[in-house]
Amino acid sequence: MTTLGIYFLLALGSSLVLTPLCRLLAHRAGLIAKPKEDRWHKRPTAMFGGVAIATTVLAIGAWIAPDVRLWQLMGCAAVIAA
């Protein structure tokens, strides 16, 4: 149980660090969603946030690597994310 808590804290910490970095990169690259009538946001919103979460999941998953089937799952997730 302690190991699971450590993995959770590592994933949480890396997501919290990577999310602002990805937002900054998205704004610099112009990857933002501009406000429209059919959208809920009123300010330009970065469209790069999923990259921080996907990177965290793939990194923690590669580090743990408890089962061979996990590599198949991570490969499929990487293809979907690409």
mmCIF file as gemmi writes it, N, C-alpha and C atoms, coordinates in Angstrom:
data_model
loop_
_atom_site.group_PDB
_atom_site.id
_atom_site.type_symbol
_atom_site.label_atom_id
_atom_site.label_alt_id
_atom_site.label_comp_id
_atom_site.label_asym_id
_atom_site.label_entity_id
_atom_site.label_seq_id
_atom_site.pdbx_PDB_ins_code
_atom_site.Cartn_x
_atom_site.Cartn_y
_atom_site.Cartn_z
_atom_site.occupancy
_atom_site.B_iso_or_equiv
_atom_site.pdbx_formal_charge
_atom_site.auth_seq_id
_atom_site.auth_asym_id
_atom_site.pdbx_PDB_model_num
ATOM 1 N N . MET Axp A 1 ? 0.822 -1.199 0 1 0 ? 1 A 1
ATOM 2 C CA . MET Axp A 1 ? 0 0 0 1 0 ? 1 A 1
ATOM 3 C C . MET Axp A 1 ? 0.864 1.261 0 1 0 ? 1 A 1
ATOM 4 N N . THR Axp A 2 ? 1.986 1.198 0.705 1 0 ? 2 A 1
ATOM 5 C CA . THR Axp A 2 ? 2.889 2.349 0.737 1 0 ? 2 A 1
ATOM 6 C C . THR Axp A 2 ? 3.462 2.621 -0.651 1 0 ? 2 A 1
ATOM 7 N N . THR Axp A 3 ? 3.769 1.568 -1.386 1 0 ? 3 A 1
ATOM 8 C CA . THR Axp A 3 ? 4.313 1.719 -2.731 1 0 ? 3 A 1
ATOM 9 C C . THR Axp A 3 ? 3.304 2.408 -3.639 1 0 ? 3 A 1
ATOM 10 N N . LEU Axp A 4 ? 2.044 2.01 -3.53 1 0 ? 4 A 1
ATOM 11 C CA . LEU Axp A 4 ? 0.997 2.628 -4.333 1 0 ? 4 A 1
ATOM 12 C C . LEU Axp A 4 ? 0.886 4.12 -4.017 1 0 ? 4 A 1
ATOM 13 N N . GLY Axp A 5 ? 1.001 4.477 -2.753 1 0 ? 5 A 1
ATOM 14 C CA . GLY Axp A 5 ? 0.97 5.882 -2.354 1 0 ? 5 A 1
ATOM 15 C C . GLY Axp A 5 ? 2.14 6.67 -2.932 1 0 ? 5 A 1
ATOM 16 N N . ILE Axp A 6 ? 3.306 6.045 -2.977 1 0 ? 6 A 1
ATOM 17 C CA . ILE Axp A 6 ? 4.484 6.703 -3.557 1 0 ? 6 A 1
ATOM 18 C C . ILE Axp A 6 ? 4.281 6.935 -5.043 1 0 ? 6 A 1
ATOM 19 N N . TYR Axp A 7 ? 3.744 5.919 -5.742 1 0 ? 7 A 1
ATOM 20 C CA . TYR Axp A 7 ? 3.477 6.084 -7.171 1 0 ? 7 A 1
ATOM 21 C C . TYR Axp A 7 ? 2.455 7.193 -7.411 1 0 ? 7 A 1
ATOM 22 N N . PHE Axp A 8 ? 1.434 7.23 -6.56 1 0 ? 8 A 1
ATOM 23 C CA . PHE Axp A 8 ? 0.425 8.277 -6.684 1 0 ? 8 A 1
ATOM 24 C C . PHE Axp A 8 ? 1.042 9.656 -6.498 1 0 ? 8 A 1
ATOM 25 N N . LEU Axp A 9 ? 1.856 9.823 -5.478 1 0 ? 9 A 1
ATOM 26 C CA . LEU Axp A 9 ? 2.475 11.123 -5.226 1 0 ? 9 A 1
ATOM 27 C C . LEU Axp A 9 ? 3.434 11.521 -6.348 1 0 ? 9 A 1
ATOM 28 N N . LEU Axp A 10 ? 4.154 10.557 -6.899 1 0 ? 10 A 1
ATOM 29 C CA . LEU Axp A 10 ? 5.031 10.85 -8.039 1 0 ? 10 A 1
ATOM 30 C C . LEU Axp A 10 ? 4.226 11.292 -9.257 1 0 ? 10 A 1
ATOM 31 N N . ALA Axp A 11 ? 3.135 10.591 -9.523 1 0 ? 11 A 1
ATOM 32 C CA . ALA Axp A 11 ? 2.286 10.953 -10.661 1 0 ? 11 A 1
ATOM 33 C C . ALA Axp A 11 ? 1.648 12.316 -10.445 1 0 ? 11 A 1
ATOM 34 N N . LEU Axp A 12 ? 1.172 12.566 -9.243 1 0 ? 12 A 1
ATOM 35 C CA . LEU Axp A 12 ? 0.561 13.861 -8.934 1 0 ? 12 A 1
ATOM 36 C C . LEU Axp A 12 ? 1.576 14.986 -9.081 1 0 ? 12 A 1
ATOM 37 N N . GLY Axp A 13 ? 2.749 14.796 -8.524 1 0 ? 13 A 1
ATOM 38 C CA . GLY Axp A 13 ? 3.788 15.823 -8.594 1 0 ? 13 A 1
ATOM 39 C C . GLY Axp A 13 ? 4.228 16.115 -10.015 1 0 ? 13 A 1
ATOM 40 N N . SER Axp A 14 ? 4.44 15.059 -10.784 1 0 ? 14 A 1
ATOM 41 C CA . SER Axp A 14 ? 4.882 15.296 -12.164 1 0 ? 14 A 1
ATOM 42 C C . SER Axp A 14 ? 3.783 15.929 -13.003 1 0 ? 14 A 1
ATOM 43 N N . SER Axp A 15 ? 2.535 15.569 -12.775 1 0 ? 15 A 1
ATOM 44 C CA . SER Axp A 15 ? 1.435 16.212 -13.499 1 0 ? 15 A 1
ATOM 45 C C . SER Axp A 15 ? 1.328 17.689 -13.131 1 0 ? 15 A 1
ATOM 46 N N . LEU Axp A 16 ? 1.514 17.983 -11.857 1 0 ? 16 A 1
ATOM 47 C CA . LEU Axp A 16 ? 1.434 19.386 -11.423 1 0 ? 16 A 1
ATOM 48 C C . LEU Axp A 16 ? 2.586 20.217 -11.979 1 0 ? 16 A 1
ATOM 49 N N . VAL Axp A 17 ? 3.724 19.602 -12.2 1 0 ? 17 A 1
ATOM 50 C CA . VAL Axp A 17 ? 4.86 20.313 -12.778 1 0 ? 17 A 1
ATOM 51 C C . VAL Axp A 17 ? 4.7 20.453 -14.296 1 0 ? 17 A 1
ATOM 52 N N . LEU Axp A 18 ? 4.26 19.382 -14.952 1 0 ? 18 A 1
ATOM 53 C CA . LEU Axp A 18 ? 4.177 19.384 -16.409 1 0 ? 18 A 1
ATOM 54 C C . LEU Axp A 18 ? 3.005 20.198 -16.966 1 0 ? 18 A 1
ATOM 55 N N . THR Axp A 19 ? 1.909 20.289 -16.226 1 0 ? 19 A 1
ATOM 56 C CA . THR Axp A 19 ? 0.728 20.992 -16.749 1 0 ? 19 A 1
ATOM 57 C C . THR Axp A 19 ? 1.004 22.462 -17.047 1 0 ? 19 A 1
ATOM 58 N N . PRO Axp A 20 ? 1.585 23.245 -16.133 1 0 ? 20 A 1
ATOM 59 C CA . PRO Axp A 20 ? 1.892 24.643 -16.488 1 0 ? 20 A 1
ATOM 60 C C . PRO Axp A 20 ? 2.917 24.75 -17.612 1 0 ? 20 A 1
ATOM 61 N N . LEU Axp A 21 ? 3.866 23.813 -17.657 1 0 ? 21 A 1
ATOM 62 C CA . LEU Axp A 21 ? 4.855 23.822 -18.725 1 0 ? 21 A 1
ATOM 63 C C . LEU Axp A 21 ? 4.186 23.572 -20.09 1 0 ? 21 A 1
ATOM 64 N N . CYS Axp A 22 ? 3.284 22.609 -20.136 1 0 ? 22 A 1
ATOM 65 C CA . CYS Axp A 22 ? 2.558 22.336 -21.383 1 0 ? 22 A 1
ATOM 66 C C . CYS Axp A 22 ? 1.666 23.514 -21.77 1 0 ? 22 A 1
ATOM 67 N N . ARG Axp A 23 ? 1.073 24.168 -20.776 1 0 ? 23 A 1
ATOM 68 C CA . ARG Axp A 23 ? 0.237 25.332 -21.071 1 0 ? 23 A 1
ATOM 69 C C . ARG Axp A 23 ? 1.08 26.453 -21.669 1 0 ? 23 A 1
ATOM 70 N N . LEU Axp A 24 ? 2.261 26.672 -21.116 1 0 ? 24 A 1
ATOM 71 C CA . LEU Axp A 24 ? 3.16 27.685 -21.646 1 0 ? 24 A 1
ATOM 72 C C . LEU Axp A 24 ? 3.576 27.361 -23.078 1 0 ? 24 A 1
ATOM 73 N N . LEU Axp A 25 ? 3.931 26.099 -23.317 1 0 ? 25 A 1
ATOM 74 C CA . LEU Axp A 25 ? 4.315 25.684 -24.666 1 0 ? 25 A 1
ATOM 75 C C . LEU Axp A 25 ? 3.163 25.824 -25.652 1 0 ? 25 A 1
ATOM 76 N N . ALA Axp A 26 ? 1.958 25.51 -25.208 1 0 ? 26 A 1
ATOM 77 C CA . ALA Axp A 26 ? 0.785 25.635 -26.087 1 0 ? 26 A 1
ATOM 78 C C . ALA Axp A 26 ? 0.54 27.091 -26.473 1 0 ? 26 A 1
ATOM 79 N N . HIS Axp A 27 ? 0.668 27.988 -25.51 1 0 ? 27 A 1
ATOM 80 C CA . HIS Axp A 27 ? 0.473 29.413 -25.813 1 0 ? 27 A 1
ATOM 81 C C . HIS Axp A 27 ? 1.549 29.92 -26.765 1 0 ? 27 A 1
ATOM 82 N N . ARG Axp A 28 ? 2.779 29.491 -26.556 1 0 ? 28 A 1
ATOM 83 C CA . ARG Axp A 28 ? 3.859 29.93 -27.449 1 0 ? 28 A 1
ATOM 84 C C . ARG Axp A 28 ? 3.706 29.381 -28.857 1 0 ? 28 A 1
ATOM 85 N N . ALA Axp A 29 ? 3.188 28.151 -28.967 1 0 ? 29 A 1
ATOM 86 C CA . ALA Axp A 29 ? 3.018 27.525 -30.281 1 0 ? 29 A 1
ATOM 87 C C . ALA Axp A 29 ? 1.692 27.908 -30.936 1 0 ? 29 A 1
ATOM 88 N N . GLY Axp A 30 ? 0.842 28.633 -30.213 1 0 ? 30 A 1
ATOM 89 C CA . GLY Axp A 30 ? -0.443 29.029 -30.77 1 0 ? 30 A 1
ATOM 90 C C . GLY Axp A 30 ? -1.486 27.929 -30.749 1 0 ? 30 A 1
ATOM 91 N N . LEU Axp A 31 ? -1.286 26.907 -29.93 1 0 ? 31 A 1
ATOM 92 C CA . LEU Axp A 31 ? -2.237 25.804 -29.82 1 0 ? 31 A 1
ATOM 93 C C . LEU Axp A 31 ? -3.27 26.114 -28.738 1 0 ? 31 A 1
ATOM 94 N N . ILE Axp A 32 ? -4.114 27.077 -29.022 1 0 ? 32 A 1
ATOM 95 C CA . ILE Axp A 32 ? -5.12 27.502 -28.056 1 0 ? 32 A 1
ATOM 96 C C . ILE Axp A 32 ? -6.492 27.504 -28.72 1 0 ? 32 A 1
ATOM 97 N N . ALA Axp A 33 ? -7.506 27.278 -27.919 1 0 ? 33 A 1
ATOM 98 C CA . ALA Axp A 33 ? -8.885 27.346 -28.391 1 0 ? 33 A 1
ATOM 99 C C . ALA Axp A 33 ? -9.418 28.737 -28.058 1 0 ? 33 A 1
ATOM 100 N N . LYS Axp A 34 ? -9.826 29.432 -29.061 1 0 ? 34 A 1
ATOM 101 C CA . LYS Axp A 34 ? -10.371 30.775 -28.853 1 0 ? 34 A 1
ATOM 102 C C . LYS Axp A 34 ? -11.83 30.675 -28.43 1 0 ? 34 A 1
ATOM 103 N N . PRO Axp A 35 ? -12.293 31.611 -27.603 1 0 ? 35 A 1
ATOM 104 C CA . PRO Axp A 35 ? -13.684 31.562 -27.145 1 0 ? 35 A 1
ATOM 105 C C . PRO Axp A 35 ? -14.661 31.701 -28.319 1 0 ? 35 A 1
ATOM 106 N N . LYS Axp A 36 ? -15.712 30.908 -28.276 1 0 ? 36 A 1
ATOM 107 C CA . LYS Axp A 36 ? -16.794 30.962 -29.254 1 0 ? 36 A 1
ATOM 108 C C . LYS Axp A 36 ? -18.115 30.863 -28.501 1 0 ? 36 A 1
ATOM 109 N N . GLU Axp A 37 ? -19.177 31.079 -29.202 1 0 ? 37 A 1
ATOM 110 C CA . GLU Axp A 37 ? -20.502 31.012 -28.577 1 0 ? 37 A 1
ATOM 111 C C . GLU Axp A 37 ? -20.833 29.612 -28.074 1 0 ? 37 A 1
ATOM 112 N N . ASP Axp A 38 ? -20.391 28.576 -28.793 1 0 ? 38 A 1
ATOM 113 C CA . ASP Axp A 38 ? -20.754 27.211 -28.426 1 0 ? 38 A 1
ATOM 114 C C . ASP Axp A 38 ? -19.777 26.559 -27.436 1 0 ? 38 A 1
ATOM 115 N N . ARG Axp A 39 ? -18.847 27.314 -26.901 1 0 ? 39 A 1
ATOM 116 C CA . ARG Axp A 39 ? -17.878 26.782 -25.937 1 0 ? 39 A 1
ATOM 117 C C . ARG Axp A 39 ? -18.087 27.435 -24.579 1 0 ? 39 A 1
ATOM 118 N N . TRP Axp A 40 ? -17.668 26.739 -23.537 1 0 ? 40 A 1
ATOM 119 C CA . TRP Axp A 40 ? -17.912 27.215 -22.178 1 0 ? 40 A 1
ATOM 120 C C . TRP Axp A 40 ? -16.889 28.235 -21.707 1 0 ? 40 A 1
ATOM 121 N N . HIS Axp A 41 ? -15.7 28.261 -22.284 1 0 ? 41 A 1
ATOM 122 C CA . HIS Axp A 41 ? -14.66 29.166 -21.773 1 0 ? 41 A 1
ATOM 123 C C . HIS Axp A 41 ? -14.788 30.563 -22.378 1 0 ? 41 A 1
ATOM 124 N N . LYS Axp A 42 ? -14.381 31.539 -21.585 1 0 ? 42 A 1
ATOM 125 C CA . LYS Axp A 42 ? -14.458 32.945 -21.997 1 0 ? 42 A 1
ATOM 126 C C . LYS Axp A 42 ? -13.083 33.516 -22.337 1 0 ? 42 A 1
ATOM 127 N N . ARG Axp A 43 ? -12.02 32.794 -22.02 1 0 ? 43 A 1
ATOM 128 C CA . ARG Axp A 43 ? -10.652 33.208 -22.333 1 0 ? 43 A 1
ATOM 129 C C . ARG Axp A 43 ? -10.015 32.163 -23.238 1 0 ? 43 A 1
ATOM 130 N N . PRO Axp A 44 ? -8.987 32.531 -23.975 1 0 ? 44 A 1
ATOM 131 C CA . PRO Axp A 44 ? -8.275 31.521 -24.769 1 0 ? 44 A 1
ATOM 132 C C . PRO Axp A 44 ? -7.738 30.412 -23.86 1 0 ? 44 A 1
ATOM 133 N N . THR Axp A 45 ? -7.949 29.169 -24.276 1 0 ? 45 A 1
ATOM 134 C CA . THR Axp A 45 ? -7.594 28.015 -23.455 1 0 ? 45 A 1
ATOM 135 C C . THR Axp A 45 ? -6.6 27.119 -24.195 1 0 ? 45 A 1
ATOM 136 N N . ALA Axp A 46 ? -5.537 26.743 -23.507 1 0 ? 46 A 1
ATOM 137 C CA . ALA Axp A 46 ? -4.513 25.882 -24.102 1 0 ? 46 A 1
ATOM 138 C C . ALA Axp A 46 ? -5.09 24.495 -24.383 1 0 ? 46 A 1
ATOM 139 N N . MET Axp A 47 ? -4.714 23.934 -25.535 1 0 ? 47 A 1
ATOM 140 C CA . MET Axp A 47 ? -5.22 22.607 -25.917 1 0 ? 47 A 1
ATOM 141 C C . MET Axp A 47 ? -4.122 21.554 -25.809 1 0 ? 47 A 1
ATOM 142 N N . PHE Axp A 48 ? -3.24 21.673 -24.854 1 0 ? 48 A 1
ATOM 143 C CA . PHE Axp A 48 ? -2.074 20.808 -24.745 1 0 ? 48 A 1
ATOM 144 C C . PHE Axp A 48 ? -2.039 20.104 -23.392 1 0 ? 48 A 1
ATOM 145 N N . GLY Axp A 49 ? -3.106 20.232 -22.6 1 0 ? 49 A 1
ATOM 146 C CA . GLY Axp A 49 ? -3.109 19.71 -21.234 1 0 ? 49 A 1
ATOM 147 C C . GLY Axp A 49 ? -3.06 18.204 -21.134 1 0 ? 49 A 1
ATOM 148 N N . GLY Axp A 50 ? -3.634 17.507 -22.1 1 0 ? 50 A 1
ATOM 149 C CA . GLY Axp A 50 ? -3.606 16.05 -22.065 1 0 ? 50 A 1
ATOM 150 C C . GLY Axp A 50 ? -2.211 15.479 -22.219 1 0 ? 50 A 1
ATOM 151 N N . VAL Axp A 51 ? -1.32 16.244 -22.798 1 0 ? 51 A 1
ATOM 152 C CA . VAL Axp A 51 ? 0.051 15.782 -22.986 1 0 ? 51 A 1
ATOM 153 C C . VAL Axp A 51 ? 0.734 15.596 -21.633 1 0 ? 51 A 1
ATOM 154 N N . ALA Axp A 52 ? 0.488 16.487 -20.702 1 0 ? 52 A 1
ATOM 155 C CA . ALA Axp A 52 ? 1.096 16.374 -19.367 1 0 ? 52 A 1
ATOM 156 C C . ALA Axp A 52 ? 0.621 15.106 -18.666 1 0 ? 52 A 1
ATOM 157 N N . ILE Axp A 53 ? -0.652 14.811 -18.77 1 0 ? 53 A 1
ATOM 158 C CA . ILE Axp A 53 ? -1.195 13.626 -18.109 1 0 ? 53 A 1
ATOM 159 C C . ILE Axp A 53 ? -0.718 12.362 -18.818 1 0 ? 53 A 1
ATOM 160 N N . ALA Axp A 54 ? -0.749 12.362 -20.145 1 0 ? 54 A 1
ATOM 161 C CA . ALA Axp A 54 ? -0.299 11.178 -20.897 1 0 ? 54 A 1
ATOM 162 C C . ALA Axp A 54 ? 1.175 10.896 -20.647 1 0 ? 54 A 1
ATOM 163 N N . THR Axp A 55 ? 1.987 11.937 -20.6 1 0 ? 55 A 1
ATOM 164 C CA . THR Axp A 55 ? 3.419 11.765 -20.339 1 0 ? 55 A 1
ATOM 165 C C . THR Axp A 55 ? 3.645 11.175 -18.952 1 0 ? 55 A 1
ATOM 166 N N . THR Axp A 56 ? 2.895 11.661 -17.985 1 0 ? 56 A 1
ATOM 167 C CA . THR Axp A 56 ? 3.012 11.142 -16.62 1 0 ? 56 A 1
ATOM 168 C C . THR Axp A 56 ? 2.614 9.677 -16.555 1 0 ? 56 A 1
ATOM 169 N N . VAL Axp A 57 ? 1.492 9.331 -17.158 1 0 ? 57 A 1
ATOM 170 C CA . VAL Axp A 57 ? 1.017 7.944 -17.127 1 0 ? 57 A 1
ATOM 171 C C . VAL Axp A 57 ? 2.016 7.017 -17.822 1 0 ? 57 A 1
ATOM 172 N N . LEU Axp A 58 ? 2.508 7.433 -18.974 1 0 ? 58 A 1
ATOM 173 C CA . LEU Axp A 58 ? 3.464 6.593 -19.704 1 0 ? 58 A 1
ATOM 174 C C . LEU Axp A 58 ? 4.78 6.444 -18.941 1 0 ? 58 A 1
ATOM 175 N N . ALA Axp A 59 ? 5.256 7.525 -18.329 1 0 ? 59 A 1
ATOM 176 C CA . ALA Axp A 59 ? 6.516 7.462 -17.585 1 0 ? 59 A 1
ATOM 177 C C . ALA Axp A 59 ? 6.397 6.577 -16.343 1 0 ? 59 A 1
ATOM 178 N N . ILE Axp A 60 ? 5.332 6.761 -15.575 1 0 ? 60 A 1
ATOM 179 C CA . ILE Axp A 60 ? 5.145 5.941 -14.372 1 0 ? 60 A 1
ATOM 180 C C . ILE Axp A 60 ? 4.909 4.485 -14.777 1 0 ? 60 A 1
ATOM 181 N N . GLY Axp A 61 ? 4.125 4.274 -15.83 1 0 ? 61 A 1
ATOM 182 C CA . GLY Axp A 61 ? 3.88 2.914 -16.297 1 0 ? 61 A 1
ATOM 183 C C . GLY Axp A 61 ? 5.153 2.224 -16.765 1 0 ? 61 A 1
ATOM 184 N N . ALA Axp A 62 ? 6.009 2.948 -17.461 1 0 ? 62 A 1
ATOM 185 C CA . ALA Axp A 62 ? 7.272 2.365 -17.921 1 0 ? 62 A 1
ATOM 186 C C . ALA Axp A 62 ? 8.199 2.082 -16.744 1 0 ? 62 A 1
ATOM 187 N N . TRP Axp A 63 ? 8.112 2.91 -15.731 1 0 ? 63 A 1
ATOM 188 C CA . TRP Axp A 63 ? 8.973 2.722 -14.572 1 0 ? 63 A 1
ATOM 189 C C . TRP Axp A 63 ? 8.532 1.506 -13.75 1 0 ? 63 A 1
ATOM 190 N N . ILE Axp A 64 ? 7.219 1.348 -13.578 1 0 ? 64 A 1
ATOM 191 C CA . ILE Axp A 64 ? 6.7 0.227 -12.793 1 0 ? 64 A 1
ATOM 192 C C . ILE Axp A 64 ? 6.833 -1.079 -13.578 1 0 ? 64 A 1
ATOM 193 N N . ALA Axp A 65 ? 6.324 -1.097 -14.802 1 0 ? 65 A 1
ATOM 194 C CA . ALA Axp A 65 ? 6.367 -2.243 -15.721 1 0 ? 65 A 1
ATOM 195 C C . ALA Axp A 65 ? 6.126 -3.588 -15.039 1 0 ? 65 A 1
ATOM 196 N N . PRO Axp A 66 ? 4.967 -3.792 -14.396 1 0 ? 66 A 1
ATOM 197 C CA . PRO Axp A 66 ? 4.745 -5.039 -13.678 1 0 ? 66 A 1
ATOM 198 C C . PRO Axp A 66 ? 4.377 -6.226 -14.563 1 0 ? 66 A 1
ATOM 199 N N . ASP Axp A 67 ? 3.936 -5.972 -15.783 1 0 ? 67 A 1
ATOM 200 C CA . ASP Axp A 67 ? 3.434 -7.063 -16.606 1 0 ? 67 A 1
ATOM 201 C C . ASP Axp A 67 ? 3.733 -6.769 -18.071 1 0 ? 67 A 1
ATOM 202 N N . VAL Axp A 68 ? 3.937 -7.814 -18.838 1 0 ? 68 A 1
ATOM 203 C CA . VAL Axp A 68 ? 4.212 -7.66 -20.264 1 0 ? 68 A 1
ATOM 204 C C . VAL Axp A 68 ? 3.013 -7.031 -20.984 1 0 ? 68 A 1
ATOM 205 N N . ARG Axp A 69 ? 1.815 -7.323 -20.526 1 0 ? 69 A 1
ATOM 206 C CA . ARG Axp A 69 ? 0.623 -6.757 -21.167 1 0 ? 69 A 1
ATOM 207 C C . ARG Axp A 69 ? 0.557 -5.24 -21.009 1 0 ? 69 A 1
ATOM 208 N N . LEU Axp A 70 ? 1.212 -4.728 -19.984 1 0 ? 70 A 1
ATOM 209 C CA . LEU Axp A 70 ? 1.219 -3.281 -19.794 1 0 ? 70 A 1
ATOM 210 C C . LEU Axp A 70 ? 1.905 -2.588 -20.957 1 0 ? 70 A 1
ATOM 211 N N . TRP Axp A 71 ? 2.958 -3.182 -21.503 1 0 ? 71 A 1
ATOM 212 C CA . TRP Axp A 71 ? 3.656 -2.579 -22.64 1 0 ? 71 A 1
ATOM 213 C C . TRP Axp A 71 ? 2.741 -2.488 -23.851 1 0 ? 71 A 1
ATOM 214 N N . GLN Axp A 72 ? 1.896 -3.499 -24.051 1 0 ? 72 A 1
ATOM 215 C CA . GLN Axp A 72 ? 0.936 -3.454 -25.149 1 0 ? 72 A 1
ATOM 216 C C . GLN Axp A 72 ? -0.062 -2.321 -24.939 1 0 ? 72 A 1
ATOM 217 N N . LEU Axp A 73 ? -0.551 -2.21 -23.72 1 0 ? 73 A 1
ATOM 218 C CA . LEU Axp A 73 ? -1.504 -1.155 -23.391 1 0 ? 73 A 1
ATOM 219 C C . LEU Axp A 73 ? -0.878 0.223 -23.555 1 0 ? 73 A 1
ATOM 220 N N . MET Axp A 74 ? 0.356 0.378 -23.097 1 0 ? 74 A 1
ATOM 221 C CA . MET Axp A 74 ? 1.027 1.672 -23.217 1 0 ? 74 A 1
ATOM 222 C C . MET Axp A 74 ? 1.321 2 -24.671 1 0 ? 74 A 1
ATOM 223 N N . GLY Axp A 75 ? 1.657 0.999 -25.479 1 0 ? 75 A 1
ATOM 224 C CA . GLY Axp A 75 ? 1.888 1.237 -26.899 1 0 ? 75 A 1
ATOM 225 C C . GLY Axp A 75 ? 0.62 1.706 -27.594 1 0 ? 75 A 1
ATOM 226 N N . CYS Axp A 76 ? -0.497 1.065 -27.273 1 0 ? 76 A 1
ATOM 227 C CA . CYS Axp A 76 ? -1.782 1.494 -27.86 1 0 ? 76 A 1
ATOM 228 C C . CYS Axp A 76 ? -2.143 2.906 -27.39 1 0 ? 76 A 1
ATOM 229 N N . ALA Axp A 77 ? -1.902 3.211 -26.122 1 0 ? 77 A 1
ATOM 230 C CA . ALA Axp A 77 ? -2.192 4.548 -25.61 1 0 ? 77 A 1
ATOM 231 C C . ALA Axp A 77 ? -1.321 5.59 -26.294 1 0 ? 77 A 1
ATOM 232 N N . ALA Axp A 78 ? -0.066 5.262 -26.552 1 0 ? 78 A 1
ATOM 233 C CA . ALA Axp A 78 ? 0.825 6.207 -27.235 1 0 ? 78 A 1
ATOM 234 C C . ALA Axp A 78 ? 0.353 6.465 -28.662 1 0 ? 78 A 1
ATOM 235 N N . VAL Axp A 79 ? -0.121 5.423 -29.339 1 0 ? 79 A 1
ATOM 236 C CA . VAL Axp A 79 ? -0.635 5.604 -30.699 1 0 ? 79 A 1
ATOM 237 C C . VAL Axp A 79 ? -1.875 6.483 -30.696 1 0 ? 79 A 1
ATOM 238 N N . ILE Axp A 80 ? -2.752 6.263 -29.727 1 0 ? 80 A 1
ATOM 239 C CA . ILE Axp A 80 ? -3.969 7.084 -29.625 1 0 ? 80 A 1
ATOM 240 C C . ILE Axp A 80 ? -3.616 8.525 -29.328 1 0 ? 80 A 1
ATOM 241 N N . ALA Axp A 81 ? -2.638 8.733 -28.445 1 0 ? 81 A 1
ATOM 242 C CA . ALA Axp A 81 ? -2.259 10.101 -28.056 1 0 ? 81 A 1
ATOM 243 C C . ALA Axp A 81 ? -1.548 10.843 -29.175 1 0 ? 81 A 1
ATOM 244 N N . ALA Axp A 82 ? -0.934 10.127 -30.084 1 0 ? 82 A 1
ATOM 245 C CA . ALA Axp A 82 ? -0.148 10.773 -31.149 1 0 ? 82 A 1
ATOM 246 C C . ALA Axp A 82 ? -0.994 11.441 -32.192 1 0 ? 82 A 1
